[in-house]
Amino acid sequence: MIRLLSLVISAPVALLLLTVIGLYASYGEVEPCRVLAVERARRASVPIPGIEAWSRLETSQMSTGECTSDLLDSWGERLSGHLH
């Protein structure tokens, strides 16, 4: 019983830790709005110097939930583009 409880508690903590490590390794950021700014800058059709700063300015006006939702949408678009 105690082992099951320990597993139930440790699994979500481990998943959260892996997510944070993955975000930091991929984007150098962990906060969703900053990650979204980096993602948008990387996906820009034309590489413009300073585009990440503009993306940060844009995402600074968004809530964490909005940034998370847009980030997940961006990842979904990427995945669907690779699957076709």
PyMOL Python script that loads the backbone (N, CA, C, O; Angstrom):
from pymol import cmd

cmd.read_pdbstr("""\
ATOM      1  N   MET A   1       0.817  -1.191   0.000  1.00  0.00           N
ATOM      2  CA  MET A   1       0.000   0.000   0.000  1.00  0.00           C
ATOM      3  C   MET A   1       0.859   1.253   0.000  1.00  0.00           C
ATOM      4  O   MET A   1       0.575   2.202  -0.731  1.00  0.00           O
ATOM      5  N   ILE A   2       1.912   1.263   0.819  1.00  0.00           N
ATOM      6  CA  ILE A   2       2.786   2.425   0.897  1.00  0.00           C
ATOM      7  C   ILE A   2       3.567   2.579  -0.401  1.00  0.00           C
ATOM      8  O   ILE A   2       3.798   3.703  -0.848  1.00  0.00           O
ATOM      9  N   ARG A   3       3.976   1.478  -1.010  1.00  0.00           N
ATOM     10  CA  ARG A   3       4.697   1.548  -2.281  1.00  0.00           C
ATOM     11  C   ARG A   3       3.810   2.117  -3.386  1.00  0.00           C
ATOM     12  O   ARG A   3       4.279   2.902  -4.210  1.00  0.00           O
ATOM     13  N   LEU A   4       2.552   1.736  -3.410  1.00  0.00           N
ATOM     14  CA  LEU A   4       1.620   2.252  -4.401  1.00  0.00           C
ATOM     15  C   LEU A   4       1.432   3.750  -4.206  1.00  0.00           C
ATOM     16  O   LEU A   4       1.440   4.507  -5.177  1.00  0.00           O
ATOM     17  N   LEU A   5       1.265   4.178  -2.978  1.00  0.00           N
ATOM     18  CA  LEU A   5       1.112   5.600  -2.673  1.00  0.00           C
ATOM     19  C   LEU A   5       2.361   6.366  -3.080  1.00  0.00           C
ATOM     20  O   LEU A   5       2.271   7.465  -3.628  1.00  0.00           O
ATOM     21  N   SER A   6       3.511   5.795  -2.814  1.00  0.00           N
ATOM     22  CA  SER A   6       4.774   6.419  -3.196  1.00  0.00           C
ATOM     23  C   SER A   6       4.869   6.554  -4.717  1.00  0.00           C
ATOM     24  O   SER A   6       5.326   7.584  -5.213  1.00  0.00           O
ATOM     25  N   LEU A   7       4.448   5.542  -5.454  1.00  0.00           N
ATOM     26  CA  LEU A   7       4.459   5.586  -6.910  1.00  0.00           C
ATOM     27  C   LEU A   7       3.483   6.636  -7.425  1.00  0.00           C
ATOM     28  O   LEU A   7       3.801   7.373  -8.358  1.00  0.00           O
ATOM     29  N   VAL A   8       2.305   6.710  -6.829  1.00  0.00           N
ATOM     30  CA  VAL A   8       1.290   7.681  -7.249  1.00  0.00           C
ATOM     31  C   VAL A   8       1.796   9.114  -7.039  1.00  0.00           C
ATOM     32  O   VAL A   8       1.472  10.006  -7.823  1.00  0.00           O
ATOM     33  N   ILE A   9       2.565   9.328  -6.014  1.00  0.00           N
ATOM     34  CA  ILE A   9       3.095  10.663  -5.736  1.00  0.00           C
ATOM     35  C   ILE A   9       4.340  10.943  -6.575  1.00  0.00           C
ATOM     36  O   ILE A   9       4.489  12.051  -7.090  1.00  0.00           O
ATOM     37  N   SER A  10       5.223   9.983  -6.721  1.00  0.00           N
ATOM     38  CA  SER A  10       6.490  10.236  -7.408  1.00  0.00           C
ATOM     39  C   SER A  10       6.358  10.311  -8.930  1.00  0.00           C
ATOM     40  O   SER A  10       7.145  11.012  -9.565  1.00  0.00           O
ATOM     41  N   ALA A  11       5.413   9.632  -9.524  1.00  0.00           N
ATOM     42  CA  ALA A  11       5.267   9.643 -10.983  1.00  0.00           C
ATOM     43  C   ALA A  11       4.955  11.041 -11.521  1.00  0.00           C
ATOM     44  O   ALA A  11       5.628  11.478 -12.455  1.00  0.00           O
ATOM     45  N   PRO A  12       3.967  11.764 -10.978  1.00  0.00           N
ATOM     46  CA  PRO A  12       3.719  13.124 -11.481  1.00  0.00           C
ATOM     47  C   PRO A  12       4.888  14.081 -11.228  1.00  0.00           C
ATOM     48  O   PRO A  12       5.163  14.959 -12.046  1.00  0.00           O
ATOM     49  N   VAL A  13       5.569  13.909 -10.103  1.00  0.00           N
ATOM     50  CA  VAL A  13       6.729  14.756  -9.806  1.00  0.00           C
ATOM     51  C   VAL A  13       7.830  14.493 -10.831  1.00  0.00           C
ATOM     52  O   VAL A  13       8.457  15.431 -11.325  1.00  0.00           O
ATOM     53  N   ALA A  14       8.064  13.237 -11.146  1.00  0.00           N
ATOM     54  CA  ALA A  14       9.080  12.887 -12.141  1.00  0.00           C
ATOM     55  C   ALA A  14       8.704  13.428 -13.520  1.00  0.00           C
ATOM     56  O   ALA A  14       9.570  13.917 -14.246  1.00  0.00           O
ATOM     57  N   LEU A  15       7.433  13.348 -13.888  1.00  0.00           N
ATOM     58  CA  LEU A  15       6.968  13.864 -15.171  1.00  0.00           C
ATOM     59  C   LEU A  15       7.163  15.378 -15.238  1.00  0.00           C
ATOM     60  O   LEU A  15       7.617  15.897 -16.258  1.00  0.00           O
ATOM     61  N   LEU A  16       6.831  16.079 -14.182  1.00  0.00           N
ATOM     62  CA  LEU A  16       7.021  17.523 -14.125  1.00  0.00           C
ATOM     63  C   LEU A  16       8.500  17.877 -14.250  1.00  0.00           C
ATOM     64  O   LEU A  16       8.859  18.799 -14.982  1.00  0.00           O
ATOM     65  N   LEU A  17       9.343  17.162 -13.551  1.00  0.00           N
ATOM     66  CA  LEU A  17      10.781  17.403 -13.601  1.00  0.00           C
ATOM     67  C   LEU A  17      11.332  17.175 -15.012  1.00  0.00           C
ATOM     68  O   LEU A  17      12.138  17.968 -15.500  1.00  0.00           O
ATOM     69  N   LEU A  18      10.904  16.103 -15.661  1.00  0.00           N
ATOM     70  CA  LEU A  18      11.336  15.832 -17.035  1.00  0.00           C
ATOM     71  C   LEU A  18      10.860  16.913 -17.999  1.00  0.00           C
ATOM     72  O   LEU A  18      11.582  17.282 -18.924  1.00  0.00           O
ATOM     73  N   THR A  19       9.650  17.420 -17.787  1.00  0.00           N
ATOM     74  CA  THR A  19       9.118  18.491 -18.625  1.00  0.00           C
ATOM     75  C   THR A  19       9.948  19.758 -18.473  1.00  0.00           C
ATOM     76  O   THR A  19      10.313  20.388 -19.465  1.00  0.00           O
ATOM     77  N   VAL A  20      10.246  20.131 -17.234  1.00  0.00           N
ATOM     78  CA  VAL A  20      11.043  21.327 -16.976  1.00  0.00           C
ATOM     79  C   VAL A  20      12.437  21.184 -17.583  1.00  0.00           C
ATOM     80  O   VAL A  20      12.933  22.116 -18.215  1.00  0.00           O
ATOM     81  N   ILE A  21      13.066  20.039 -17.401  1.00  0.00           N
ATOM     82  CA  ILE A  21      14.400  19.800 -17.956  1.00  0.00           C
ATOM     83  C   ILE A  21      14.352  19.850 -19.484  1.00  0.00           C
ATOM     84  O   ILE A  21      15.237  20.427 -20.116  1.00  0.00           O
ATOM     85  N   GLY A  22      13.328  19.248 -20.069  1.00  0.00           N
ATOM     86  CA  GLY A  22      13.186  19.262 -21.527  1.00  0.00           C
ATOM     87  C   GLY A  22      12.991  20.656 -22.087  1.00  0.00           C
ATOM     88  O   GLY A  22      13.597  21.013 -23.098  1.00  0.00           O
ATOM     89  N   LEU A  23      12.143  21.451 -21.434  1.00  0.00           N
ATOM     90  CA  LEU A  23      11.929  22.827 -21.882  1.00  0.00           C
ATOM     91  C   LEU A  23      13.215  23.636 -21.797  1.00  0.00           C
ATOM     92  O   LEU A  23      13.558  24.371 -22.723  1.00  0.00           O
ATOM     93  N   TYR A  24      13.920  23.498 -20.688  1.00  0.00           N
ATOM     94  CA  TYR A  24      15.145  24.271 -20.516  1.00  0.00           C
ATOM     95  C   TYR A  24      16.214  23.831 -21.521  1.00  0.00           C
ATOM     96  O   TYR A  24      16.931  24.665 -22.074  1.00  0.00           O
ATOM     97  N   ALA A  25      16.315  22.544 -21.750  1.00  0.00           N
ATOM     98  CA  ALA A  25      17.304  22.042 -22.703  1.00  0.00           C
ATOM     99  C   ALA A  25      16.983  22.494 -24.129  1.00  0.00           C
ATOM    100  O   ALA A  25      17.892  22.787 -24.906  1.00  0.00           O
ATOM    101  N   SER A  26      15.699  22.550 -24.475  1.00  0.00           N
ATOM    102  CA  SER A  26      15.292  22.902 -25.834  1.00  0.00           C
ATOM    103  C   SER A  26      15.253  24.404 -26.089  1.00  0.00           C
ATOM    104  O   SER A  26      15.618  24.867 -27.170  1.00  0.00           O
ATOM    105  N   TYR A  27      14.811  25.159 -25.093  1.00  0.00           N
ATOM    106  CA  TYR A  27      14.562  26.584 -25.296  1.00  0.00           C
ATOM    107  C   TYR A  27      15.406  27.511 -24.426  1.00  0.00           C
ATOM    108  O   TYR A  27      15.451  28.715 -24.678  1.00  0.00           O
ATOM    109  N   GLY A  28      16.073  26.974 -23.412  1.00  0.00           N
ATOM    110  CA  GLY A  28      16.827  27.820 -22.496  1.00  0.00           C
ATOM    111  C   GLY A  28      15.919  28.605 -21.574  1.00  0.00           C
ATOM    112  O   GLY A  28      16.367  29.533 -20.901  1.00  0.00           O
ATOM    113  N   GLU A  29      14.664  28.247 -21.535  1.00  0.00           N
ATOM    114  CA  GLU A  29      13.637  28.904 -20.728  1.00  0.00           C
ATOM    115  C   GLU A  29      12.707  27.845 -20.165  1.00  0.00           C
ATOM    116  O   GLU A  29      12.668  26.716 -20.653  1.00  0.00           O
ATOM    117  N   VAL A  30      11.959  28.217 -19.134  1.00  0.00           N
ATOM    118  CA  VAL A  30      10.975  27.300 -18.564  1.00  0.00           C
ATOM    119  C   VAL A  30       9.591  27.947 -18.542  1.00  0.00           C
ATOM    120  O   VAL A  30       8.584  27.250 -18.661  1.00  0.00           O
ATOM    121  N   GLU A  31       9.531  29.258 -18.391  1.00  0.00           N
ATOM    122  CA  GLU A  31       8.262  29.979 -18.293  1.00  0.00           C
ATOM    123  C   GLU A  31       7.561  29.927 -19.655  1.00  0.00           C
ATOM    124  O   GLU A  31       8.187  30.240 -20.668  1.00  0.00           O
ATOM    125  N   PRO A  32       6.280  29.542 -19.706  1.00  0.00           N
ATOM    126  CA  PRO A  32       5.593  29.312 -20.982  1.00  0.00           C
ATOM    127  C   PRO A  32       5.611  30.494 -21.955  1.00  0.00           C
ATOM    128  O   PRO A  32       5.755  30.281 -23.159  1.00  0.00           O
ATOM    129  N   CYS A  33       5.470  31.720 -21.476  1.00  0.00           N
ATOM    130  CA  CYS A  33       5.448  32.861 -22.392  1.00  0.00           C
ATOM    131  C   CYS A  33       6.824  33.109 -23.011  1.00  0.00           C
ATOM    132  O   CYS A  33       6.919  33.507 -24.172  1.00  0.00           O
ATOM    133  N   ARG A  34       7.866  32.881 -22.257  1.00  0.00           N
ATOM    134  CA  ARG A  34       9.218  33.033 -22.812  1.00  0.00           C
ATOM    135  C   ARG A  34       9.521  31.901 -23.794  1.00  0.00           C
ATOM    136  O   ARG A  34      10.152  32.120 -24.828  1.00  0.00           O
ATOM    137  N   VAL A  35       9.073  30.701 -23.465  1.00  0.00           N
ATOM    138  CA  VAL A  35       9.259  29.564 -24.383  1.00  0.00           C
ATOM    139  C   VAL A  35       8.509  29.837 -25.684  1.00  0.00           C
ATOM    140  O   VAL A  35       9.025  29.560 -26.766  1.00  0.00           O
ATOM    141  N   LEU A  36       7.294  30.378 -25.585  1.00  0.00           N
ATOM    142  CA  LEU A  36       6.506  30.697 -26.777  1.00  0.00           C
ATOM    143  C   LEU A  36       7.221  31.744 -27.626  1.00  0.00           C
ATOM    144  O   LEU A  36       7.227  31.645 -28.853  1.00  0.00           O
ATOM    145  N   ALA A  37       7.818  32.734 -26.995  1.00  0.00           N
ATOM    146  CA  ALA A  37       8.553  33.761 -27.749  1.00  0.00           C
ATOM    147  C   ALA A  37       9.709  33.141 -28.521  1.00  0.00           C
ATOM    148  O   ALA A  37       9.933  33.480 -29.683  1.00  0.00           O
ATOM    149  N   VAL A  38      10.437  32.241 -27.889  1.00  0.00           N
ATOM    150  CA  VAL A  38      11.549  31.557 -28.567  1.00  0.00           C
ATOM    151  C   VAL A  38      10.997  30.702 -29.708  1.00  0.00           C
ATOM    152  O   VAL A  38      11.551  30.698 -30.808  1.00  0.00           O
ATOM    153  N   GLU A  39       9.915  29.986 -29.447  1.00  0.00           N
ATOM    154  CA  GLU A  39       9.294  29.130 -30.473  1.00  0.00           C
ATOM    155  C   GLU A  39       8.858  29.955 -31.683  1.00  0.00           C
ATOM    156  O   GLU A  39       9.104  29.562 -32.823  1.00  0.00           O
ATOM    157  N   ARG A  40       8.217  31.087 -31.439  1.00  0.00           N
ATOM    158  CA  ARG A  40       7.776  31.942 -32.546  1.00  0.00           C
ATOM    159  C   ARG A  40       8.960  32.496 -33.324  1.00  0.00           C
ATOM    160  O   ARG A  40       8.920  32.567 -34.553  1.00  0.00           O
ATOM    161  N   ALA A  41      10.003  32.886 -32.621  1.00  0.00           N
ATOM    162  CA  ALA A  41      11.187  33.410 -33.298  1.00  0.00           C
ATOM    163  C   ALA A  41      11.823  32.329 -34.169  1.00  0.00           C
ATOM    164  O   ALA A  41      12.254  32.616 -35.286  1.00  0.00           O
ATOM    165  N   ARG A  42      11.890  31.110 -33.685  1.00  0.00           N
ATOM    166  CA  ARG A  42      12.473  30.020 -34.462  1.00  0.00           C
ATOM    167  C   ARG A  42      11.632  29.657 -35.672  1.00  0.00           C
ATOM    168  O   ARG A  42      12.164  29.256 -36.708  1.00  0.00           O
ATOM    169  N   ARG A  43      10.316  29.797 -35.543  1.00  0.00           N
ATOM    170  CA  ARG A  43       9.424  29.403 -36.644  1.00  0.00           C
ATOM    171  C   ARG A  43       9.137  30.537 -37.607  1.00  0.00           C
ATOM    172  O   ARG A  43       8.394  30.350 -38.570  1.00  0.00           O
ATOM    173  N   ALA A  44       9.705  31.699 -37.372  1.00  0.00           N
ATOM    174  CA  ALA A  44       9.474  32.834 -38.271  1.00  0.00           C
ATOM    175  C   ALA A  44       9.924  32.467 -39.681  1.00  0.00           C
ATOM    176  O   ALA A  44      10.971  31.847 -39.870  1.00  0.00           O
ATOM    177  N   SER A  45       9.126  32.855 -40.660  1.00  0.00           N
ATOM    178  CA  SER A  45       9.447  32.501 -42.036  1.00  0.00           C
ATOM    179  C   SER A  45      10.682  33.234 -42.541  1.00  0.00           C
ATOM    180  O   SER A  45      11.405  32.728 -43.399  1.00  0.00           O
ATOM    181  N   VAL A  46      10.922  34.431 -42.005  1.00  0.00           N
ATOM    182  CA  VAL A  46      12.096  35.203 -42.392  1.00  0.00           C
ATOM    183  C   VAL A  46      12.901  35.485 -41.131  1.00  0.00           C
ATOM    184  O   VAL A  46      12.396  36.136 -40.216  1.00  0.00           O
ATOM    185  N   PRO A  47      14.139  35.012 -41.061  1.00  0.00           N
ATOM    186  CA  PRO A  47      14.946  35.269 -39.872  1.00  0.00           C
ATOM    187  C   PRO A  47      15.348  36.747 -39.791  1.00  0.00           C
ATOM    188  O   PRO A  47      16.165  37.223 -40.579  1.00  0.00           O
ATOM    189  N   ILE A  48      14.770  37.449 -38.842  1.00  0.00           N
ATOM    190  CA  ILE A  48      15.029  38.872 -38.655  1.00  0.00           C
ATOM    191  C   ILE A  48      15.771  39.052 -37.339  1.00  0.00           C
ATOM    192  O   ILE A  48      15.336  38.535 -36.311  1.00  0.00           O
ATOM    193  N   PRO A  49      16.881  39.774 -37.356  1.00  0.00           N
ATOM    194  CA  PRO A  49      17.578  40.033 -36.089  1.00  0.00           C
ATOM    195  C   PRO A  49      16.642  40.747 -35.110  1.00  0.00           C
ATOM    196  O   PRO A  49      15.966  41.708 -35.477  1.00  0.00           O
ATOM    197  N   GLY A  50      16.609  40.278 -33.886  1.00  0.00           N
ATOM    198  CA  GLY A  50      15.771  40.904 -32.867  1.00  0.00           C
ATOM    199  C   GLY A  50      14.339  40.418 -32.830  1.00  0.00           C
ATOM    200  O   GLY A  50      13.533  40.939 -32.058  1.00  0.00           O
ATOM    201  N   ILE A  51      13.997  39.419 -33.654  1.00  0.00           N
ATOM    202  CA  ILE A  51      12.606  38.954 -33.684  1.00  0.00           C
ATOM    203  C   ILE A  51      12.184  38.333 -32.359  1.00  0.00           C
ATOM    204  O   ILE A  51      11.014  38.402 -31.984  1.00  0.00           O
ATOM    205  N   GLU A  52      13.137  37.724 -31.648  1.00  0.00           N
ATOM    206  CA  GLU A  52      12.781  37.145 -30.359  1.00  0.00           C
ATOM    207  C   GLU A  52      12.363  38.236 -29.374  1.00  0.00           C
ATOM    208  O   GLU A  52      11.444  38.035 -28.580  1.00  0.00           O
ATOM    209  N   ALA A  53      13.025  39.380 -29.420  1.00  0.00           N
ATOM    210  CA  ALA A  53      12.650  40.497 -28.543  1.00  0.00           C
ATOM    211  C   ALA A  53      11.234  40.968 -28.849  1.00  0.00           C
ATOM    212  O   ALA A  53      10.466  41.270 -27.935  1.00  0.00           O
ATOM    213  N   TRP A  54      10.888  41.030 -30.130  1.00  0.00           N
ATOM    214  CA  TRP A  54       9.525  41.410 -30.511  1.00  0.00           C
ATOM    215  C   TRP A  54       8.521  40.361 -30.046  1.00  0.00           C
ATOM    216  O   TRP A  54       7.427  40.696 -29.592  1.00  0.00           O
ATOM    217  N   SER A  55       8.896  39.100 -30.162  1.00  0.00           N
ATOM    218  CA  SER A  55       8.017  38.018 -29.710  1.00  0.00           C
ATOM    219  C   SER A  55       7.815  38.089 -28.200  1.00  0.00           C
ATOM    220  O   SER A  55       6.709  37.868 -27.709  1.00  0.00           O
ATOM    221  N   ARG A  56       8.883  38.398 -27.465  1.00  0.00           N
ATOM    222  CA  ARG A  56       8.761  38.532 -26.003  1.00  0.00           C
ATOM    223  C   ARG A  56       7.833  39.676 -25.636  1.00  0.00           C
ATOM    224  O   ARG A  56       7.036  39.560 -24.705  1.00  0.00           O
ATOM    225  N   LEU A  57       7.934  40.783 -26.366  1.00  0.00           N
ATOM    226  CA  LEU A  57       7.061  41.920 -26.113  1.00  0.00           C
ATOM    227  C   LEU A  57       5.601  41.529 -26.340  1.00  0.00           C
ATOM    228  O   LEU A  57       4.721  41.893 -25.561  1.00  0.00           O
ATOM    229  N   GLU A  58       5.363  40.794 -27.402  1.00  0.00           N
ATOM    230  CA  GLU A  58       4.005  40.352 -27.721  1.00  0.00           C
ATOM    231  C   GLU A  58       3.468  39.382 -26.669  1.00  0.00           C
ATOM    232  O   GLU A  58       2.331  39.518 -26.219  1.00  0.00           O
ATOM    233  N   THR A  59       4.288  38.402 -26.278  1.00  0.00           N
ATOM    234  CA  THR A  59       3.813  37.398 -25.329  1.00  0.00           C
ATOM    235  C   THR A  59       3.742  37.931 -23.903  1.00  0.00           C
ATOM    236  O   THR A  59       3.068  37.337 -23.062  1.00  0.00           O
ATOM    237  N   SER A  60       4.420  39.032 -23.615  1.00  0.00           N
ATOM    238  CA  SER A  60       4.365  39.596 -22.259  1.00  0.00           C
ATOM    239  C   SER A  60       2.970  40.103 -21.919  1.00  0.00           C
ATOM    240  O   SER A  60       2.640  40.279 -20.746  1.00  0.00           O
ATOM    241  N   GLN A  61       2.161  40.335 -22.927  1.00  0.00           N
ATOM    242  CA  GLN A  61       0.789  40.808 -22.720  1.00  0.00           C
ATOM    243  C   GLN A  61      -0.200  39.651 -22.549  1.00  0.00           C
ATOM    244  O   GLN A  61      -1.386  39.874 -22.304  1.00  0.00           O
ATOM    245  N   MET A  62       0.288  38.433 -22.677  1.00  0.00           N
ATOM    246  CA  MET A  62      -0.575  37.251 -22.611  1.00  0.00           C
ATOM    247  C   MET A  62      -0.503  36.613 -21.226  1.00  0.00           C
ATOM    248  O   MET A  62       0.480  36.771 -20.504  1.00  0.00           O
ATOM    249  N   SER A  63      -1.562  35.894 -20.874  1.00  0.00           N
ATOM    250  CA  SER A  63      -1.555  35.148 -19.614  1.00  0.00           C
ATOM    251  C   SER A  63      -0.765  33.858 -19.799  1.00  0.00           C
ATOM    252  O   SER A  63      -0.505  33.433 -20.925  1.00  0.00           O
ATOM    253  N   THR A  64      -0.391  33.248 -18.693  1.00  0.00           N
ATOM    254  CA  THR A  64       0.333  31.978 -18.742  1.00  0.00           C
ATOM    255  C   THR A  64      -0.494  30.920 -19.463  1.00  0.00           C
ATOM    256  O   THR A  64       0.044  30.126 -20.236  1.00  0.00           O
ATOM    257  N   GLY A  65      -1.798  30.909 -19.212  1.00  0.00           N
ATOM    258  CA  GLY A  65      -2.677  29.946 -19.876  1.00  0.00           C
ATOM    259  C   GLY A  65      -2.725  30.147 -21.377  1.00  0.00           C
ATOM    260  O   GLY A  65      -2.698  29.180 -22.138  1.00  0.00           O
ATOM    261  N   GLU A  66      -2.795  31.412 -21.814  1.00  0.00           N
ATOM    262  CA  GLU A  66      -2.807  31.706 -23.249  1.00  0.00           C
ATOM    263  C   GLU A  66      -1.498  31.275 -23.900  1.00  0.00           C
ATOM    264  O   GLU A  66      -1.499  30.695 -24.986  1.00  0.00           O
ATOM    265  N   CYS A  67      -0.381  31.561 -23.233  1.00  0.00           N
ATOM    266  CA  CYS A  67       0.925  31.168 -23.770  1.00  0.00           C
ATOM    267  C   CYS A  67       1.033  29.650 -23.871  1.00  0.00           C
ATOM    268  O   CYS A  67       1.504  29.118 -24.876  1.00  0.00           O
ATOM    269  N   THR A  68       0.595  28.963 -22.828  1.00  0.00           N
ATOM    270  CA  THR A  68       0.649  27.501 -22.831  1.00  0.00           C
ATOM    271  C   THR A  68      -0.196  26.941 -23.962  1.00  0.00           C
ATOM    272  O   THR A  68       0.241  26.035 -24.672  1.00  0.00           O
ATOM    273  N   SER A  69      -1.394  27.467 -24.135  1.00  0.00           N
ATOM    274  CA  SER A  69      -2.288  27.005 -25.191  1.00  0.00           C
ATOM    275  C   SER A  69      -1.670  27.253 -26.574  1.00  0.00           C
ATOM    276  O   SER A  69      -1.679  26.365 -27.426  1.00  0.00           O
ATOM    277  N   ASP A  70      -1.131  28.463 -26.797  1.00  0.00           N
ATOM    278  CA  ASP A  70      -0.517  28.775 -28.085  1.00  0.00           C
ATOM    279  C   ASP A  70       0.726  27.917 -28.336  1.00  0.00           C
ATOM    280  O   ASP A  70       0.993  27.511 -29.467  1.00  0.00           O
ATOM    281  N   LEU A  71       1.476  27.648 -27.276  1.00  0.00           N
ATOM    282  CA  LEU A  71       2.667  26.808 -27.408  1.00  0.00           C
ATOM    283  C   LEU A  71       2.277  25.387 -27.796  1.00  0.00           C
ATOM    284  O   LEU A  71       2.891  24.793 -28.682  1.00  0.00           O
ATOM    285  N   LEU A  72       1.270  24.848 -27.144  1.00  0.00           N
ATOM    286  CA  LEU A  72       0.802  23.499 -27.493  1.00  0.00           C
ATOM    287  C   LEU A  72       0.269  23.461 -28.914  1.00  0.00           C
ATOM    288  O   LEU A  72       0.486  22.482 -29.628  1.00  0.00           O
ATOM    289  N   ASP A  73      -0.435  24.525 -29.343  1.00  0.00           N
ATOM    290  CA  ASP A  73      -0.915  24.603 -30.722  1.00  0.00           C
ATOM    291  C   ASP A  73       0.258  24.604 -31.705  1.00  0.00           C
ATOM    292  O   ASP A  73       0.214  23.933 -32.736  1.00  0.00           O
ATOM    293  N   SER A  74       1.305  25.363 -31.378  1.00  0.00           N
ATOM    294  CA  SER A  74       2.472  25.436 -32.246  1.00  0.00           C
ATOM    295  C   SER A  74       3.140  24.076 -32.372  1.00  0.00           C
ATOM    296  O   SER A  74       3.520  23.659 -33.466  1.00  0.00           O
ATOM    297  N   TRP A  75       3.279  23.394 -31.256  1.00  0.00           N
ATOM    298  CA  TRP A  75       3.866  22.053 -31.289  1.00  0.00           C
ATOM    299  C   TRP A  75       2.990  21.100 -32.095  1.00  0.00           C
ATOM    300  O   TRP A  75       3.497  20.259 -32.837  1.00  0.00           O
ATOM    301  N   GLY A  76       1.662  21.234 -31.945  1.00  0.00           N
ATOM    302  CA  GLY A  76       0.739  20.394 -32.716  1.00  0.00           C
ATOM    303  C   GLY A  76       0.874  20.636 -34.208  1.00  0.00           C
ATOM    304  O   GLY A  76       0.845  19.692 -34.997  1.00  0.00           O
ATOM    305  N   GLU A  77       1.022  21.913 -34.604  1.00  0.00           N
ATOM    306  CA  GLU A  77       1.218  22.230 -36.013  1.00  0.00           C
ATOM    307  C   GLU A  77       2.513  21.614 -36.541  1.00  0.00           C
ATOM    308  O   GLU A  77       2.561  21.087 -37.652  1.00  0.00           O
ATOM    309  N   ARG A  78       3.552  21.691 -35.727  1.00  0.00           N
ATOM    310  CA  ARG A  78       4.826  21.087 -36.123  1.00  0.00           C
ATOM    311  C   ARG A  78       4.699  19.596 -36.339  1.00  0.00           C
ATOM    312  O   ARG A  78       5.157  19.058 -37.347  1.00  0.00           O
ATOM    313  N   LEU A  79       4.060  18.923 -35.361  1.00  0.00           N
ATOM    314  CA  LEU A  79       3.897  17.471 -35.450  1.00  0.00           C
ATOM    315  C   LEU A  79       3.040  17.089 -36.638  1.00  0.00           C
ATOM    316  O   LEU A  79       3.362  16.132 -37.342  1.00  0.00           O
ATOM    317  N   SER A  80       1.952  17.812 -36.880  1.00  0.00           N
ATOM    318  CA  SER A  80       1.083  17.460 -38.008  1.00  0.00           C
ATOM    319  C   SER A  80       1.789  17.703 -39.321  1.00  0.00           C
ATOM    320  O   SER A  80       1.519  17.005 -40.299  1.00  0.00           O
ATOM    321  N   GLY A  81       2.690  18.676 -39.376  1.00  0.00           N
ATOM    322  CA  GLY A  81       3.468  18.925 -40.591  1.00  0.00           C
ATOM    323  C   GLY A  81       4.446  17.802 -40.865  1.00  0.00           C
ATOM    324  O   GLY A  81       4.741  17.501 -42.022  1.00  0.00           O
ATOM    325  N   HIS A  82       4.952  17.181 -39.815  1.00  0.00           N
ATOM    326  CA  HIS A  82       5.903  16.088 -39.982  1.00  0.00           C
ATOM    327  C   HIS A  82       5.194  14.774 -40.300  1.00  0.00           C
ATOM    328  O   HIS A  82       5.797  13.864 -40.869  1.00  0.00           O
ATOM    329  N   LEU A  83       3.931  14.675 -39.940  1.00  0.00           N
ATOM    330  CA  LEU A  83       3.208  13.427 -40.156  1.00  0.00           C
ATOM    331  C   LEU A  83       2.625  13.317 -41.555  1.00  0.00           C
ATOM    332  O   LEU A  83       2.256  12.221 -41.976  1.00  0.00           O
ATOM    333  N   HIS A  84       2.533  14.406 -42.280  1.00  0.00           N
ATOM    334  CA  HIS A  84       1.935  14.372 -43.623  1.00  0.00           C
ATOM    335  C   HIS A  84       2.946  14.083 -44.671  1.00  0.00           C
ATOM    336  O   HIS A  84       2.609  14.019 -45.853  1.00  0.00           O
TER     337      HIS A  84
END
""", "prot")
cmd.dss("prot")
cmd.show_as("cartoon", "prot")
cmd.util.cbc("prot")
cmd.orient("prot")
